[in-house]
Structure formats: structure tokens, C-alpha cells
Amino acid sequence: MRIVRHPNIVELKAFYYSNGERLMARQKDEVYLNLVQEYVPETVYRASRYFNKMKTTMPILEVKLYIYQLFRALAYIHSQGICHRDIKPQNLLLDPSTGVLKLCDFGSAKILVENEPNVSYICSRYYRAPELIFGATNYTTKIDVWSTGCVMAELMLGQPLFPGESGIDQLVEIIKVLGTPTRDQIRTMNPNYMEHKFPQIKPHPFNKVFRKADANAIDLISDLLEYTPTQRLSAVDAMIHPFFDELRDPSTRLPDSRHPTNPPKELPTLFDFSRHAPPLNQKLVPQHVRAGLAGRGLDIDHLTPMTKDEMMARLD
């Protein structure tokens, strides 16, 4: 938390250690790490619950706004080699008054090192990538991309897309929608997985799962929820998807969905990129915000992005 600084990541204000109470004379006191973070009043989970209670789903513009900001946060941490490993609506803080989203809870996050094994029992069940269910230990940051696809689907449907009741049942729920993975797909998820006996289920078309969604939304979700990790979009590539074009339109305003009589407000700042941003700024930054960045000394047309080595997070 001390090495990440981004508009869409919750800010760590301070931290301190404290001792737990001794429960038994023979037990040693445990030491607790306490984090003091900036206050953000709500979560995307609570916002989604609000619309459920209203017997409707979240407005699609809000879905675009929140998922785009999540991809911004992921593009930043992934560029530094950090995988969050627990993307879910409860870990997405939200300020309803501004529309700003901030990623929190880095308790499961890890700097992934190539060929260094990782635990596969990670990430909350509904959002767990299939390679984790198959027991992969050499996974990549694409597990966060899968989780984001699950979050996006949940906001559009008003309920989880893959509501498994156990680890194996989670895979069953995925297969119900995506169909049975081929042997080659299983190999890309975990080459060491030997059990290939699955009932042959045909995929359920996404346009029947998301009956009210437009073609761009379905196309993006299809590119996020791929069995083969390398075929999933990166966070940066997802940000330039046409699904988010409405956010790049300078005339777009955000209606107050909870108080419809209030006037629409401007979108939060979405394009204040820096040299830490991945080198796709030509596509990421709309023309109408480039002058402001130039005033900060960031010339998008002649930007020299940071190298991978410069961006990689280090704990030493």
C-alpha cells in the first residue's frame, strides 16, 4: 500500500501495530497491523444492492464508469507486476456524490514473479478465475481480468453470473454458461491438470444471458471471460474498448439515479494519466483533455512512458 499511488486506489494514510488481548496464559500475544485509510462512504456492492431493492439494475452508464475506473486501477498495479487477487464488489469503494471508485483490500495482493509458484486457493469464489479452480500455481494478472468480467456481469444482471456453492460447483456454474472447456483450453489454464472427464455442455450465448445488453457490452464481457488466460484482454486493452466510448464523450453527464430530480453532474476525472500509465495514451486520452495534461508537462504526442523495470514494484 505504501508503494501504490493512484486516483482509483484507496490511499493509505498511516499504519501502526498493536497487541491482541491474551486469551489464555499459555498463548503469546498476537501482533496486529492496523491500517488508516482515506474515508470513502460506500461500496459498489452496496450500490448494487440498492438497485436490487428498487427491483431494477444499475444504469449502464454507472456500470461503464465503475468498471472503467477499476480497469484504470488494475492497469496501474499490473504494470508494476502486482496482482490484486480478490476483485469483488465489496472491495470497490465508491463515493456516490462524485462517482469516483477506489480499489481497496490488498490483503491478498502479491507481486507475481515468473516461475515462482503461488497459492491457487485465492480470490472470493464467485469471482475466481477457472485456472485457479483447476489448481494453477503459475497464473498471471489475468485472474484479475476474469474477476472484473464477473463484477461487470453482476452489475448488469443484478446478481452473480457464476453463483457456485463450492469450488467444484463454481466450475459447474462457469461451464453452464461458457460450455465445457476443450483439452487445449484446460492445458492453457493448468498444464499439470490430468482429469479431463467433463460432460459436454454447449455454451449459452451471451446475448441470451444479457438480454438487455448492447453488442459492445456483450463483446467486452466475452473478451474478459475467456477460458484461455492469454486470450483475455489486458486491463489497458479493455479501457480502449468501444463499450467505454460514452465516457470519452465530453458532453456525457452522470444522472443522479438515486435522486432523479437532481441535475446531472460531470463525470469524475478519468484521463489524468502520468508516465506510470501504460503506453497506449494515444487511444486512452480523448482530445478534449489533452490540453490539461500538456499544462502539467505531459505531452501525449511525445510521451516517453516509464520502462517496465522502472514501473515494477519493489519492496526493498
N, C-alpha and C positions, 0 to 999 in steps of 0.2 A: 504493500500500500504506500510505502514511502517513496517508491521509485516510479509510480504511475501518476501522471498529471494530465487530466483530460476533462473537457466540459461535460462529458457524458459518463464520468466515473465519479462515484461519491468521494469527497475529499476527506482524508484523514487529518484531523485537527491535532490530536495528541494521543499518546498511549501510556499506560502505566501497568505495573504488576501489583498483584495483591495476593495474599494468602487466604486459602479457604479455611473454613472452620474445621477443627479436629473433631471427627465423628466418634472415633474410638482411640483409646490411649495408645494402641499399638500402631495406628496409622500415622504416617507422616503428613504434614500439611501439604496440600497441593498448591501450586503457584498458578495463578490465572493471569492471562494477558487481557487487559481491558482497552478497548478502542473508543476514542471520542471522535465522532464523525459529524460532518455537517448535517443539519436537520433538513429532511425532505419529508413532507407530510403524508404521502400516500404511496401505494404500490400499484403496479399495473394489475396485479391480482385483485385488489380491492376495487379498482375501477371496472374491471371486467364483471365482478360480482354485482356492482351497481346496475349495470345494464341487464344482467340476468334477472335481477329483481324487478326491473321495469319491463321484463318479458320482451326484450329486444337484444340486438347485438351491438357491439361497439361500432360507431360510424367509421366507414372505411378510411376517411381522411385521418382519423386518430390512429388507426392501425398503421397506416403508412408512416405517420410521424414517429410513433414509438418504435417501430421495427427499424426504421432508418437510423434513428439515434442509437439503437442497440448495435446495429452493424458498424456505426462510427466507432463506438467503444471497442468492439471486437477487432476492427481493422487496426486500431491503435495497439491493443495489447498483443494481438497476433504478430504484428510487425516486430515486436520485441521478444518473440518466442514464448509468450505467456498464454497458456490455455486456462480458461476460467473453470471449466468442468462442472458447473452447476447452474447453467442458464435455465431460469424458470420465472414465471410471472411474479412470484414472491420476492425475487432478488432484483427486481427492476423498480427502483424508486421513482416516484412521479410527483411533480408539482402541478396540480390541476390548473393553477392560476396562470402558469406560463407555458405549459405543455412540455417542459424540459424533463427528460428521462435520464436517470443516472444508475449505472450498473453498480451493484454492491455485493457484499459477502464473497470475499476472496479466500474463504477458509479452505476451499478445495483446489484453489488455483495452483498451477505449477509451471515452472519454466521447463518446457519439453526439450530434451536433448536427444538427438538422433541416436538410435540403437541403445538407448538407456531405457530399460523396462519400466512401465508404470502400472499401477493397480487398475484392473478393469472394472471392479465394483465401485463405480463412481457415478455421480450425476443422479438427480432425482428420477424416479422410474419412468414417468410419463414422457420425459424429455431425453431419455437415454438412447444414444445412437446404437444402431444394430451391431456395429463391430464390438462395442462394449459387452453386449449380451452374448456375443459369440466368444467372449473371453480374450479379446485382443489386448496385448500389453504394449504394442508399438504403434499406438494410434497417434493422430495428429490433431491440430486445432480444428479440423473439420467436424469433430464431435460437437463443438460449439455451434457450428453452422446448422447441423441437424437439429439441435435443441431449439435454435431460433426459428427454424421452419415449423417446429411443433408449437411454439408460442404463437407465431403468426396464425397458424391454423386454428388454434384455440380461441384467439380473439375474434376471428371471423365466424366461427361456429357457435361460440358461447359455451363451449365445453371441450375437454381434451380430445384430440384426434385419436390418440392411442391410449385408452384408459386401462392398461394392464393391471391385474391384481397381484402379480408376482413377476419375477424376472422372466420366466418362460412364457407366462401369459402375455407379457409385454411384446414378445416376439410374435406371438399368435395375432395380437391386435395389429401389428405392423403388416404381417402377411395378409390379413384380411383386406387391407387397402392396397398395398403395393404388389401383392401377389407373392408367390414363392420365389425366393432368390435362386438364381442359377448357381451351379457349382463354381463357375468363374467369379461370380459376384461374391460368393462366400469366401473364396480364396483371397479376394482383394480386401475383405474385412478382417480375416484371420487365416493366414495360410496354414496354420497348425491345427485348424479345426477339422476333425476327421468324420464327424457324424453328419451325413448328408441326406438322411432319410426324412423328407418332409412331404406332407400331402401336397399335391399340385393344385394350387389355388391361382385363379386368374386375377390380375389386378382389377381393382374397382376404379373406373375412370374418375379423375379428379373433378370433372365438370358435373358429375352426379353427386360427389361428396360435397362440393361447394356450389350449390345450385344458384346462388345469387351473386357469385363472384364473376368478375370480368376476365377476359383472356389473359391480361397481364398478371393478375393475381395468381391465376392457376399456373401460368408459365413459371413464375418465380417460385412458388411452392414446389412445383415439380423439380426445379433445379436445386432446391435445398434438400429435399427428401429423397435423395438418391442412395441406393444401397452401396454403390462403389464410392468410397470417400473421395477419391481423386476427381470424380465427375461432379461432385457438389461445387457450387460456386464458392469462391472465397468471399470473405466479408466485403472486400473492396469491389469485386465484380458485382456483388449483389447491390451495392449502393448505386451503381450506374444503370441498374435495370429500369426499363420504362415504367414499371409499377410506381416508381417514386418521382416521375416527371412532374406530377402536380405540385410537389414540394419545391421544385426548381422554378416554378412559375411565380414571378414577382407579385402577381395580383391575387395569389391564393391567401385566403384568410381562414382562421380557425373558428368555427361557430362554437358557442358555449353550449354543449349538448346537455348539460345538467340544468342550465338556466337559459332556455331558448330566447327569452325576451332581452337578454343582454346582447350588446352589439358584438359582432365577430372581432377577433383580435389578430394581430400579426403573429406569424409563426415565430418560434424561438430561433435564435441564430443557429444555422445548420451548416454553414460553409466557412467557418473561421478556421481553416486548416493552417498547418505550420509545416516546418521542414520534417517534423516527425510523421506527417501524413504520408501514406503510400504514394508512389509516383504515378498516379492517374488523375492528377489535379485538373488536367485539361478537360476531362469528361465530368469530373466531380463538381467543379465550381462553375455555376452559371455566370453569364456575362455581367448581370446586374450587381454582383457582389465583388467583382474583381478590383474595382477602383478602391474599395475599402481595404482590401488586402494589400494593394500596392501602397496605400498610405502607411501601412505598418512595415513596409520594406519587403513585402513578399510578392515578387513579380511572377505570376503564374506562368507566363510565356517563357520565362528564362529561369525556371526554378531548378535548383540542384538539390534533389532530395537527399536526405541522410542515407548513408550506406547501411547495408544490413548489419554490419559489425557495429556501427555507431548506434543503431536502434536497439540492438539486443540488450535485454535487461541483464544486469549482473548484481549479485547480492554481496560481492566482496567490497 
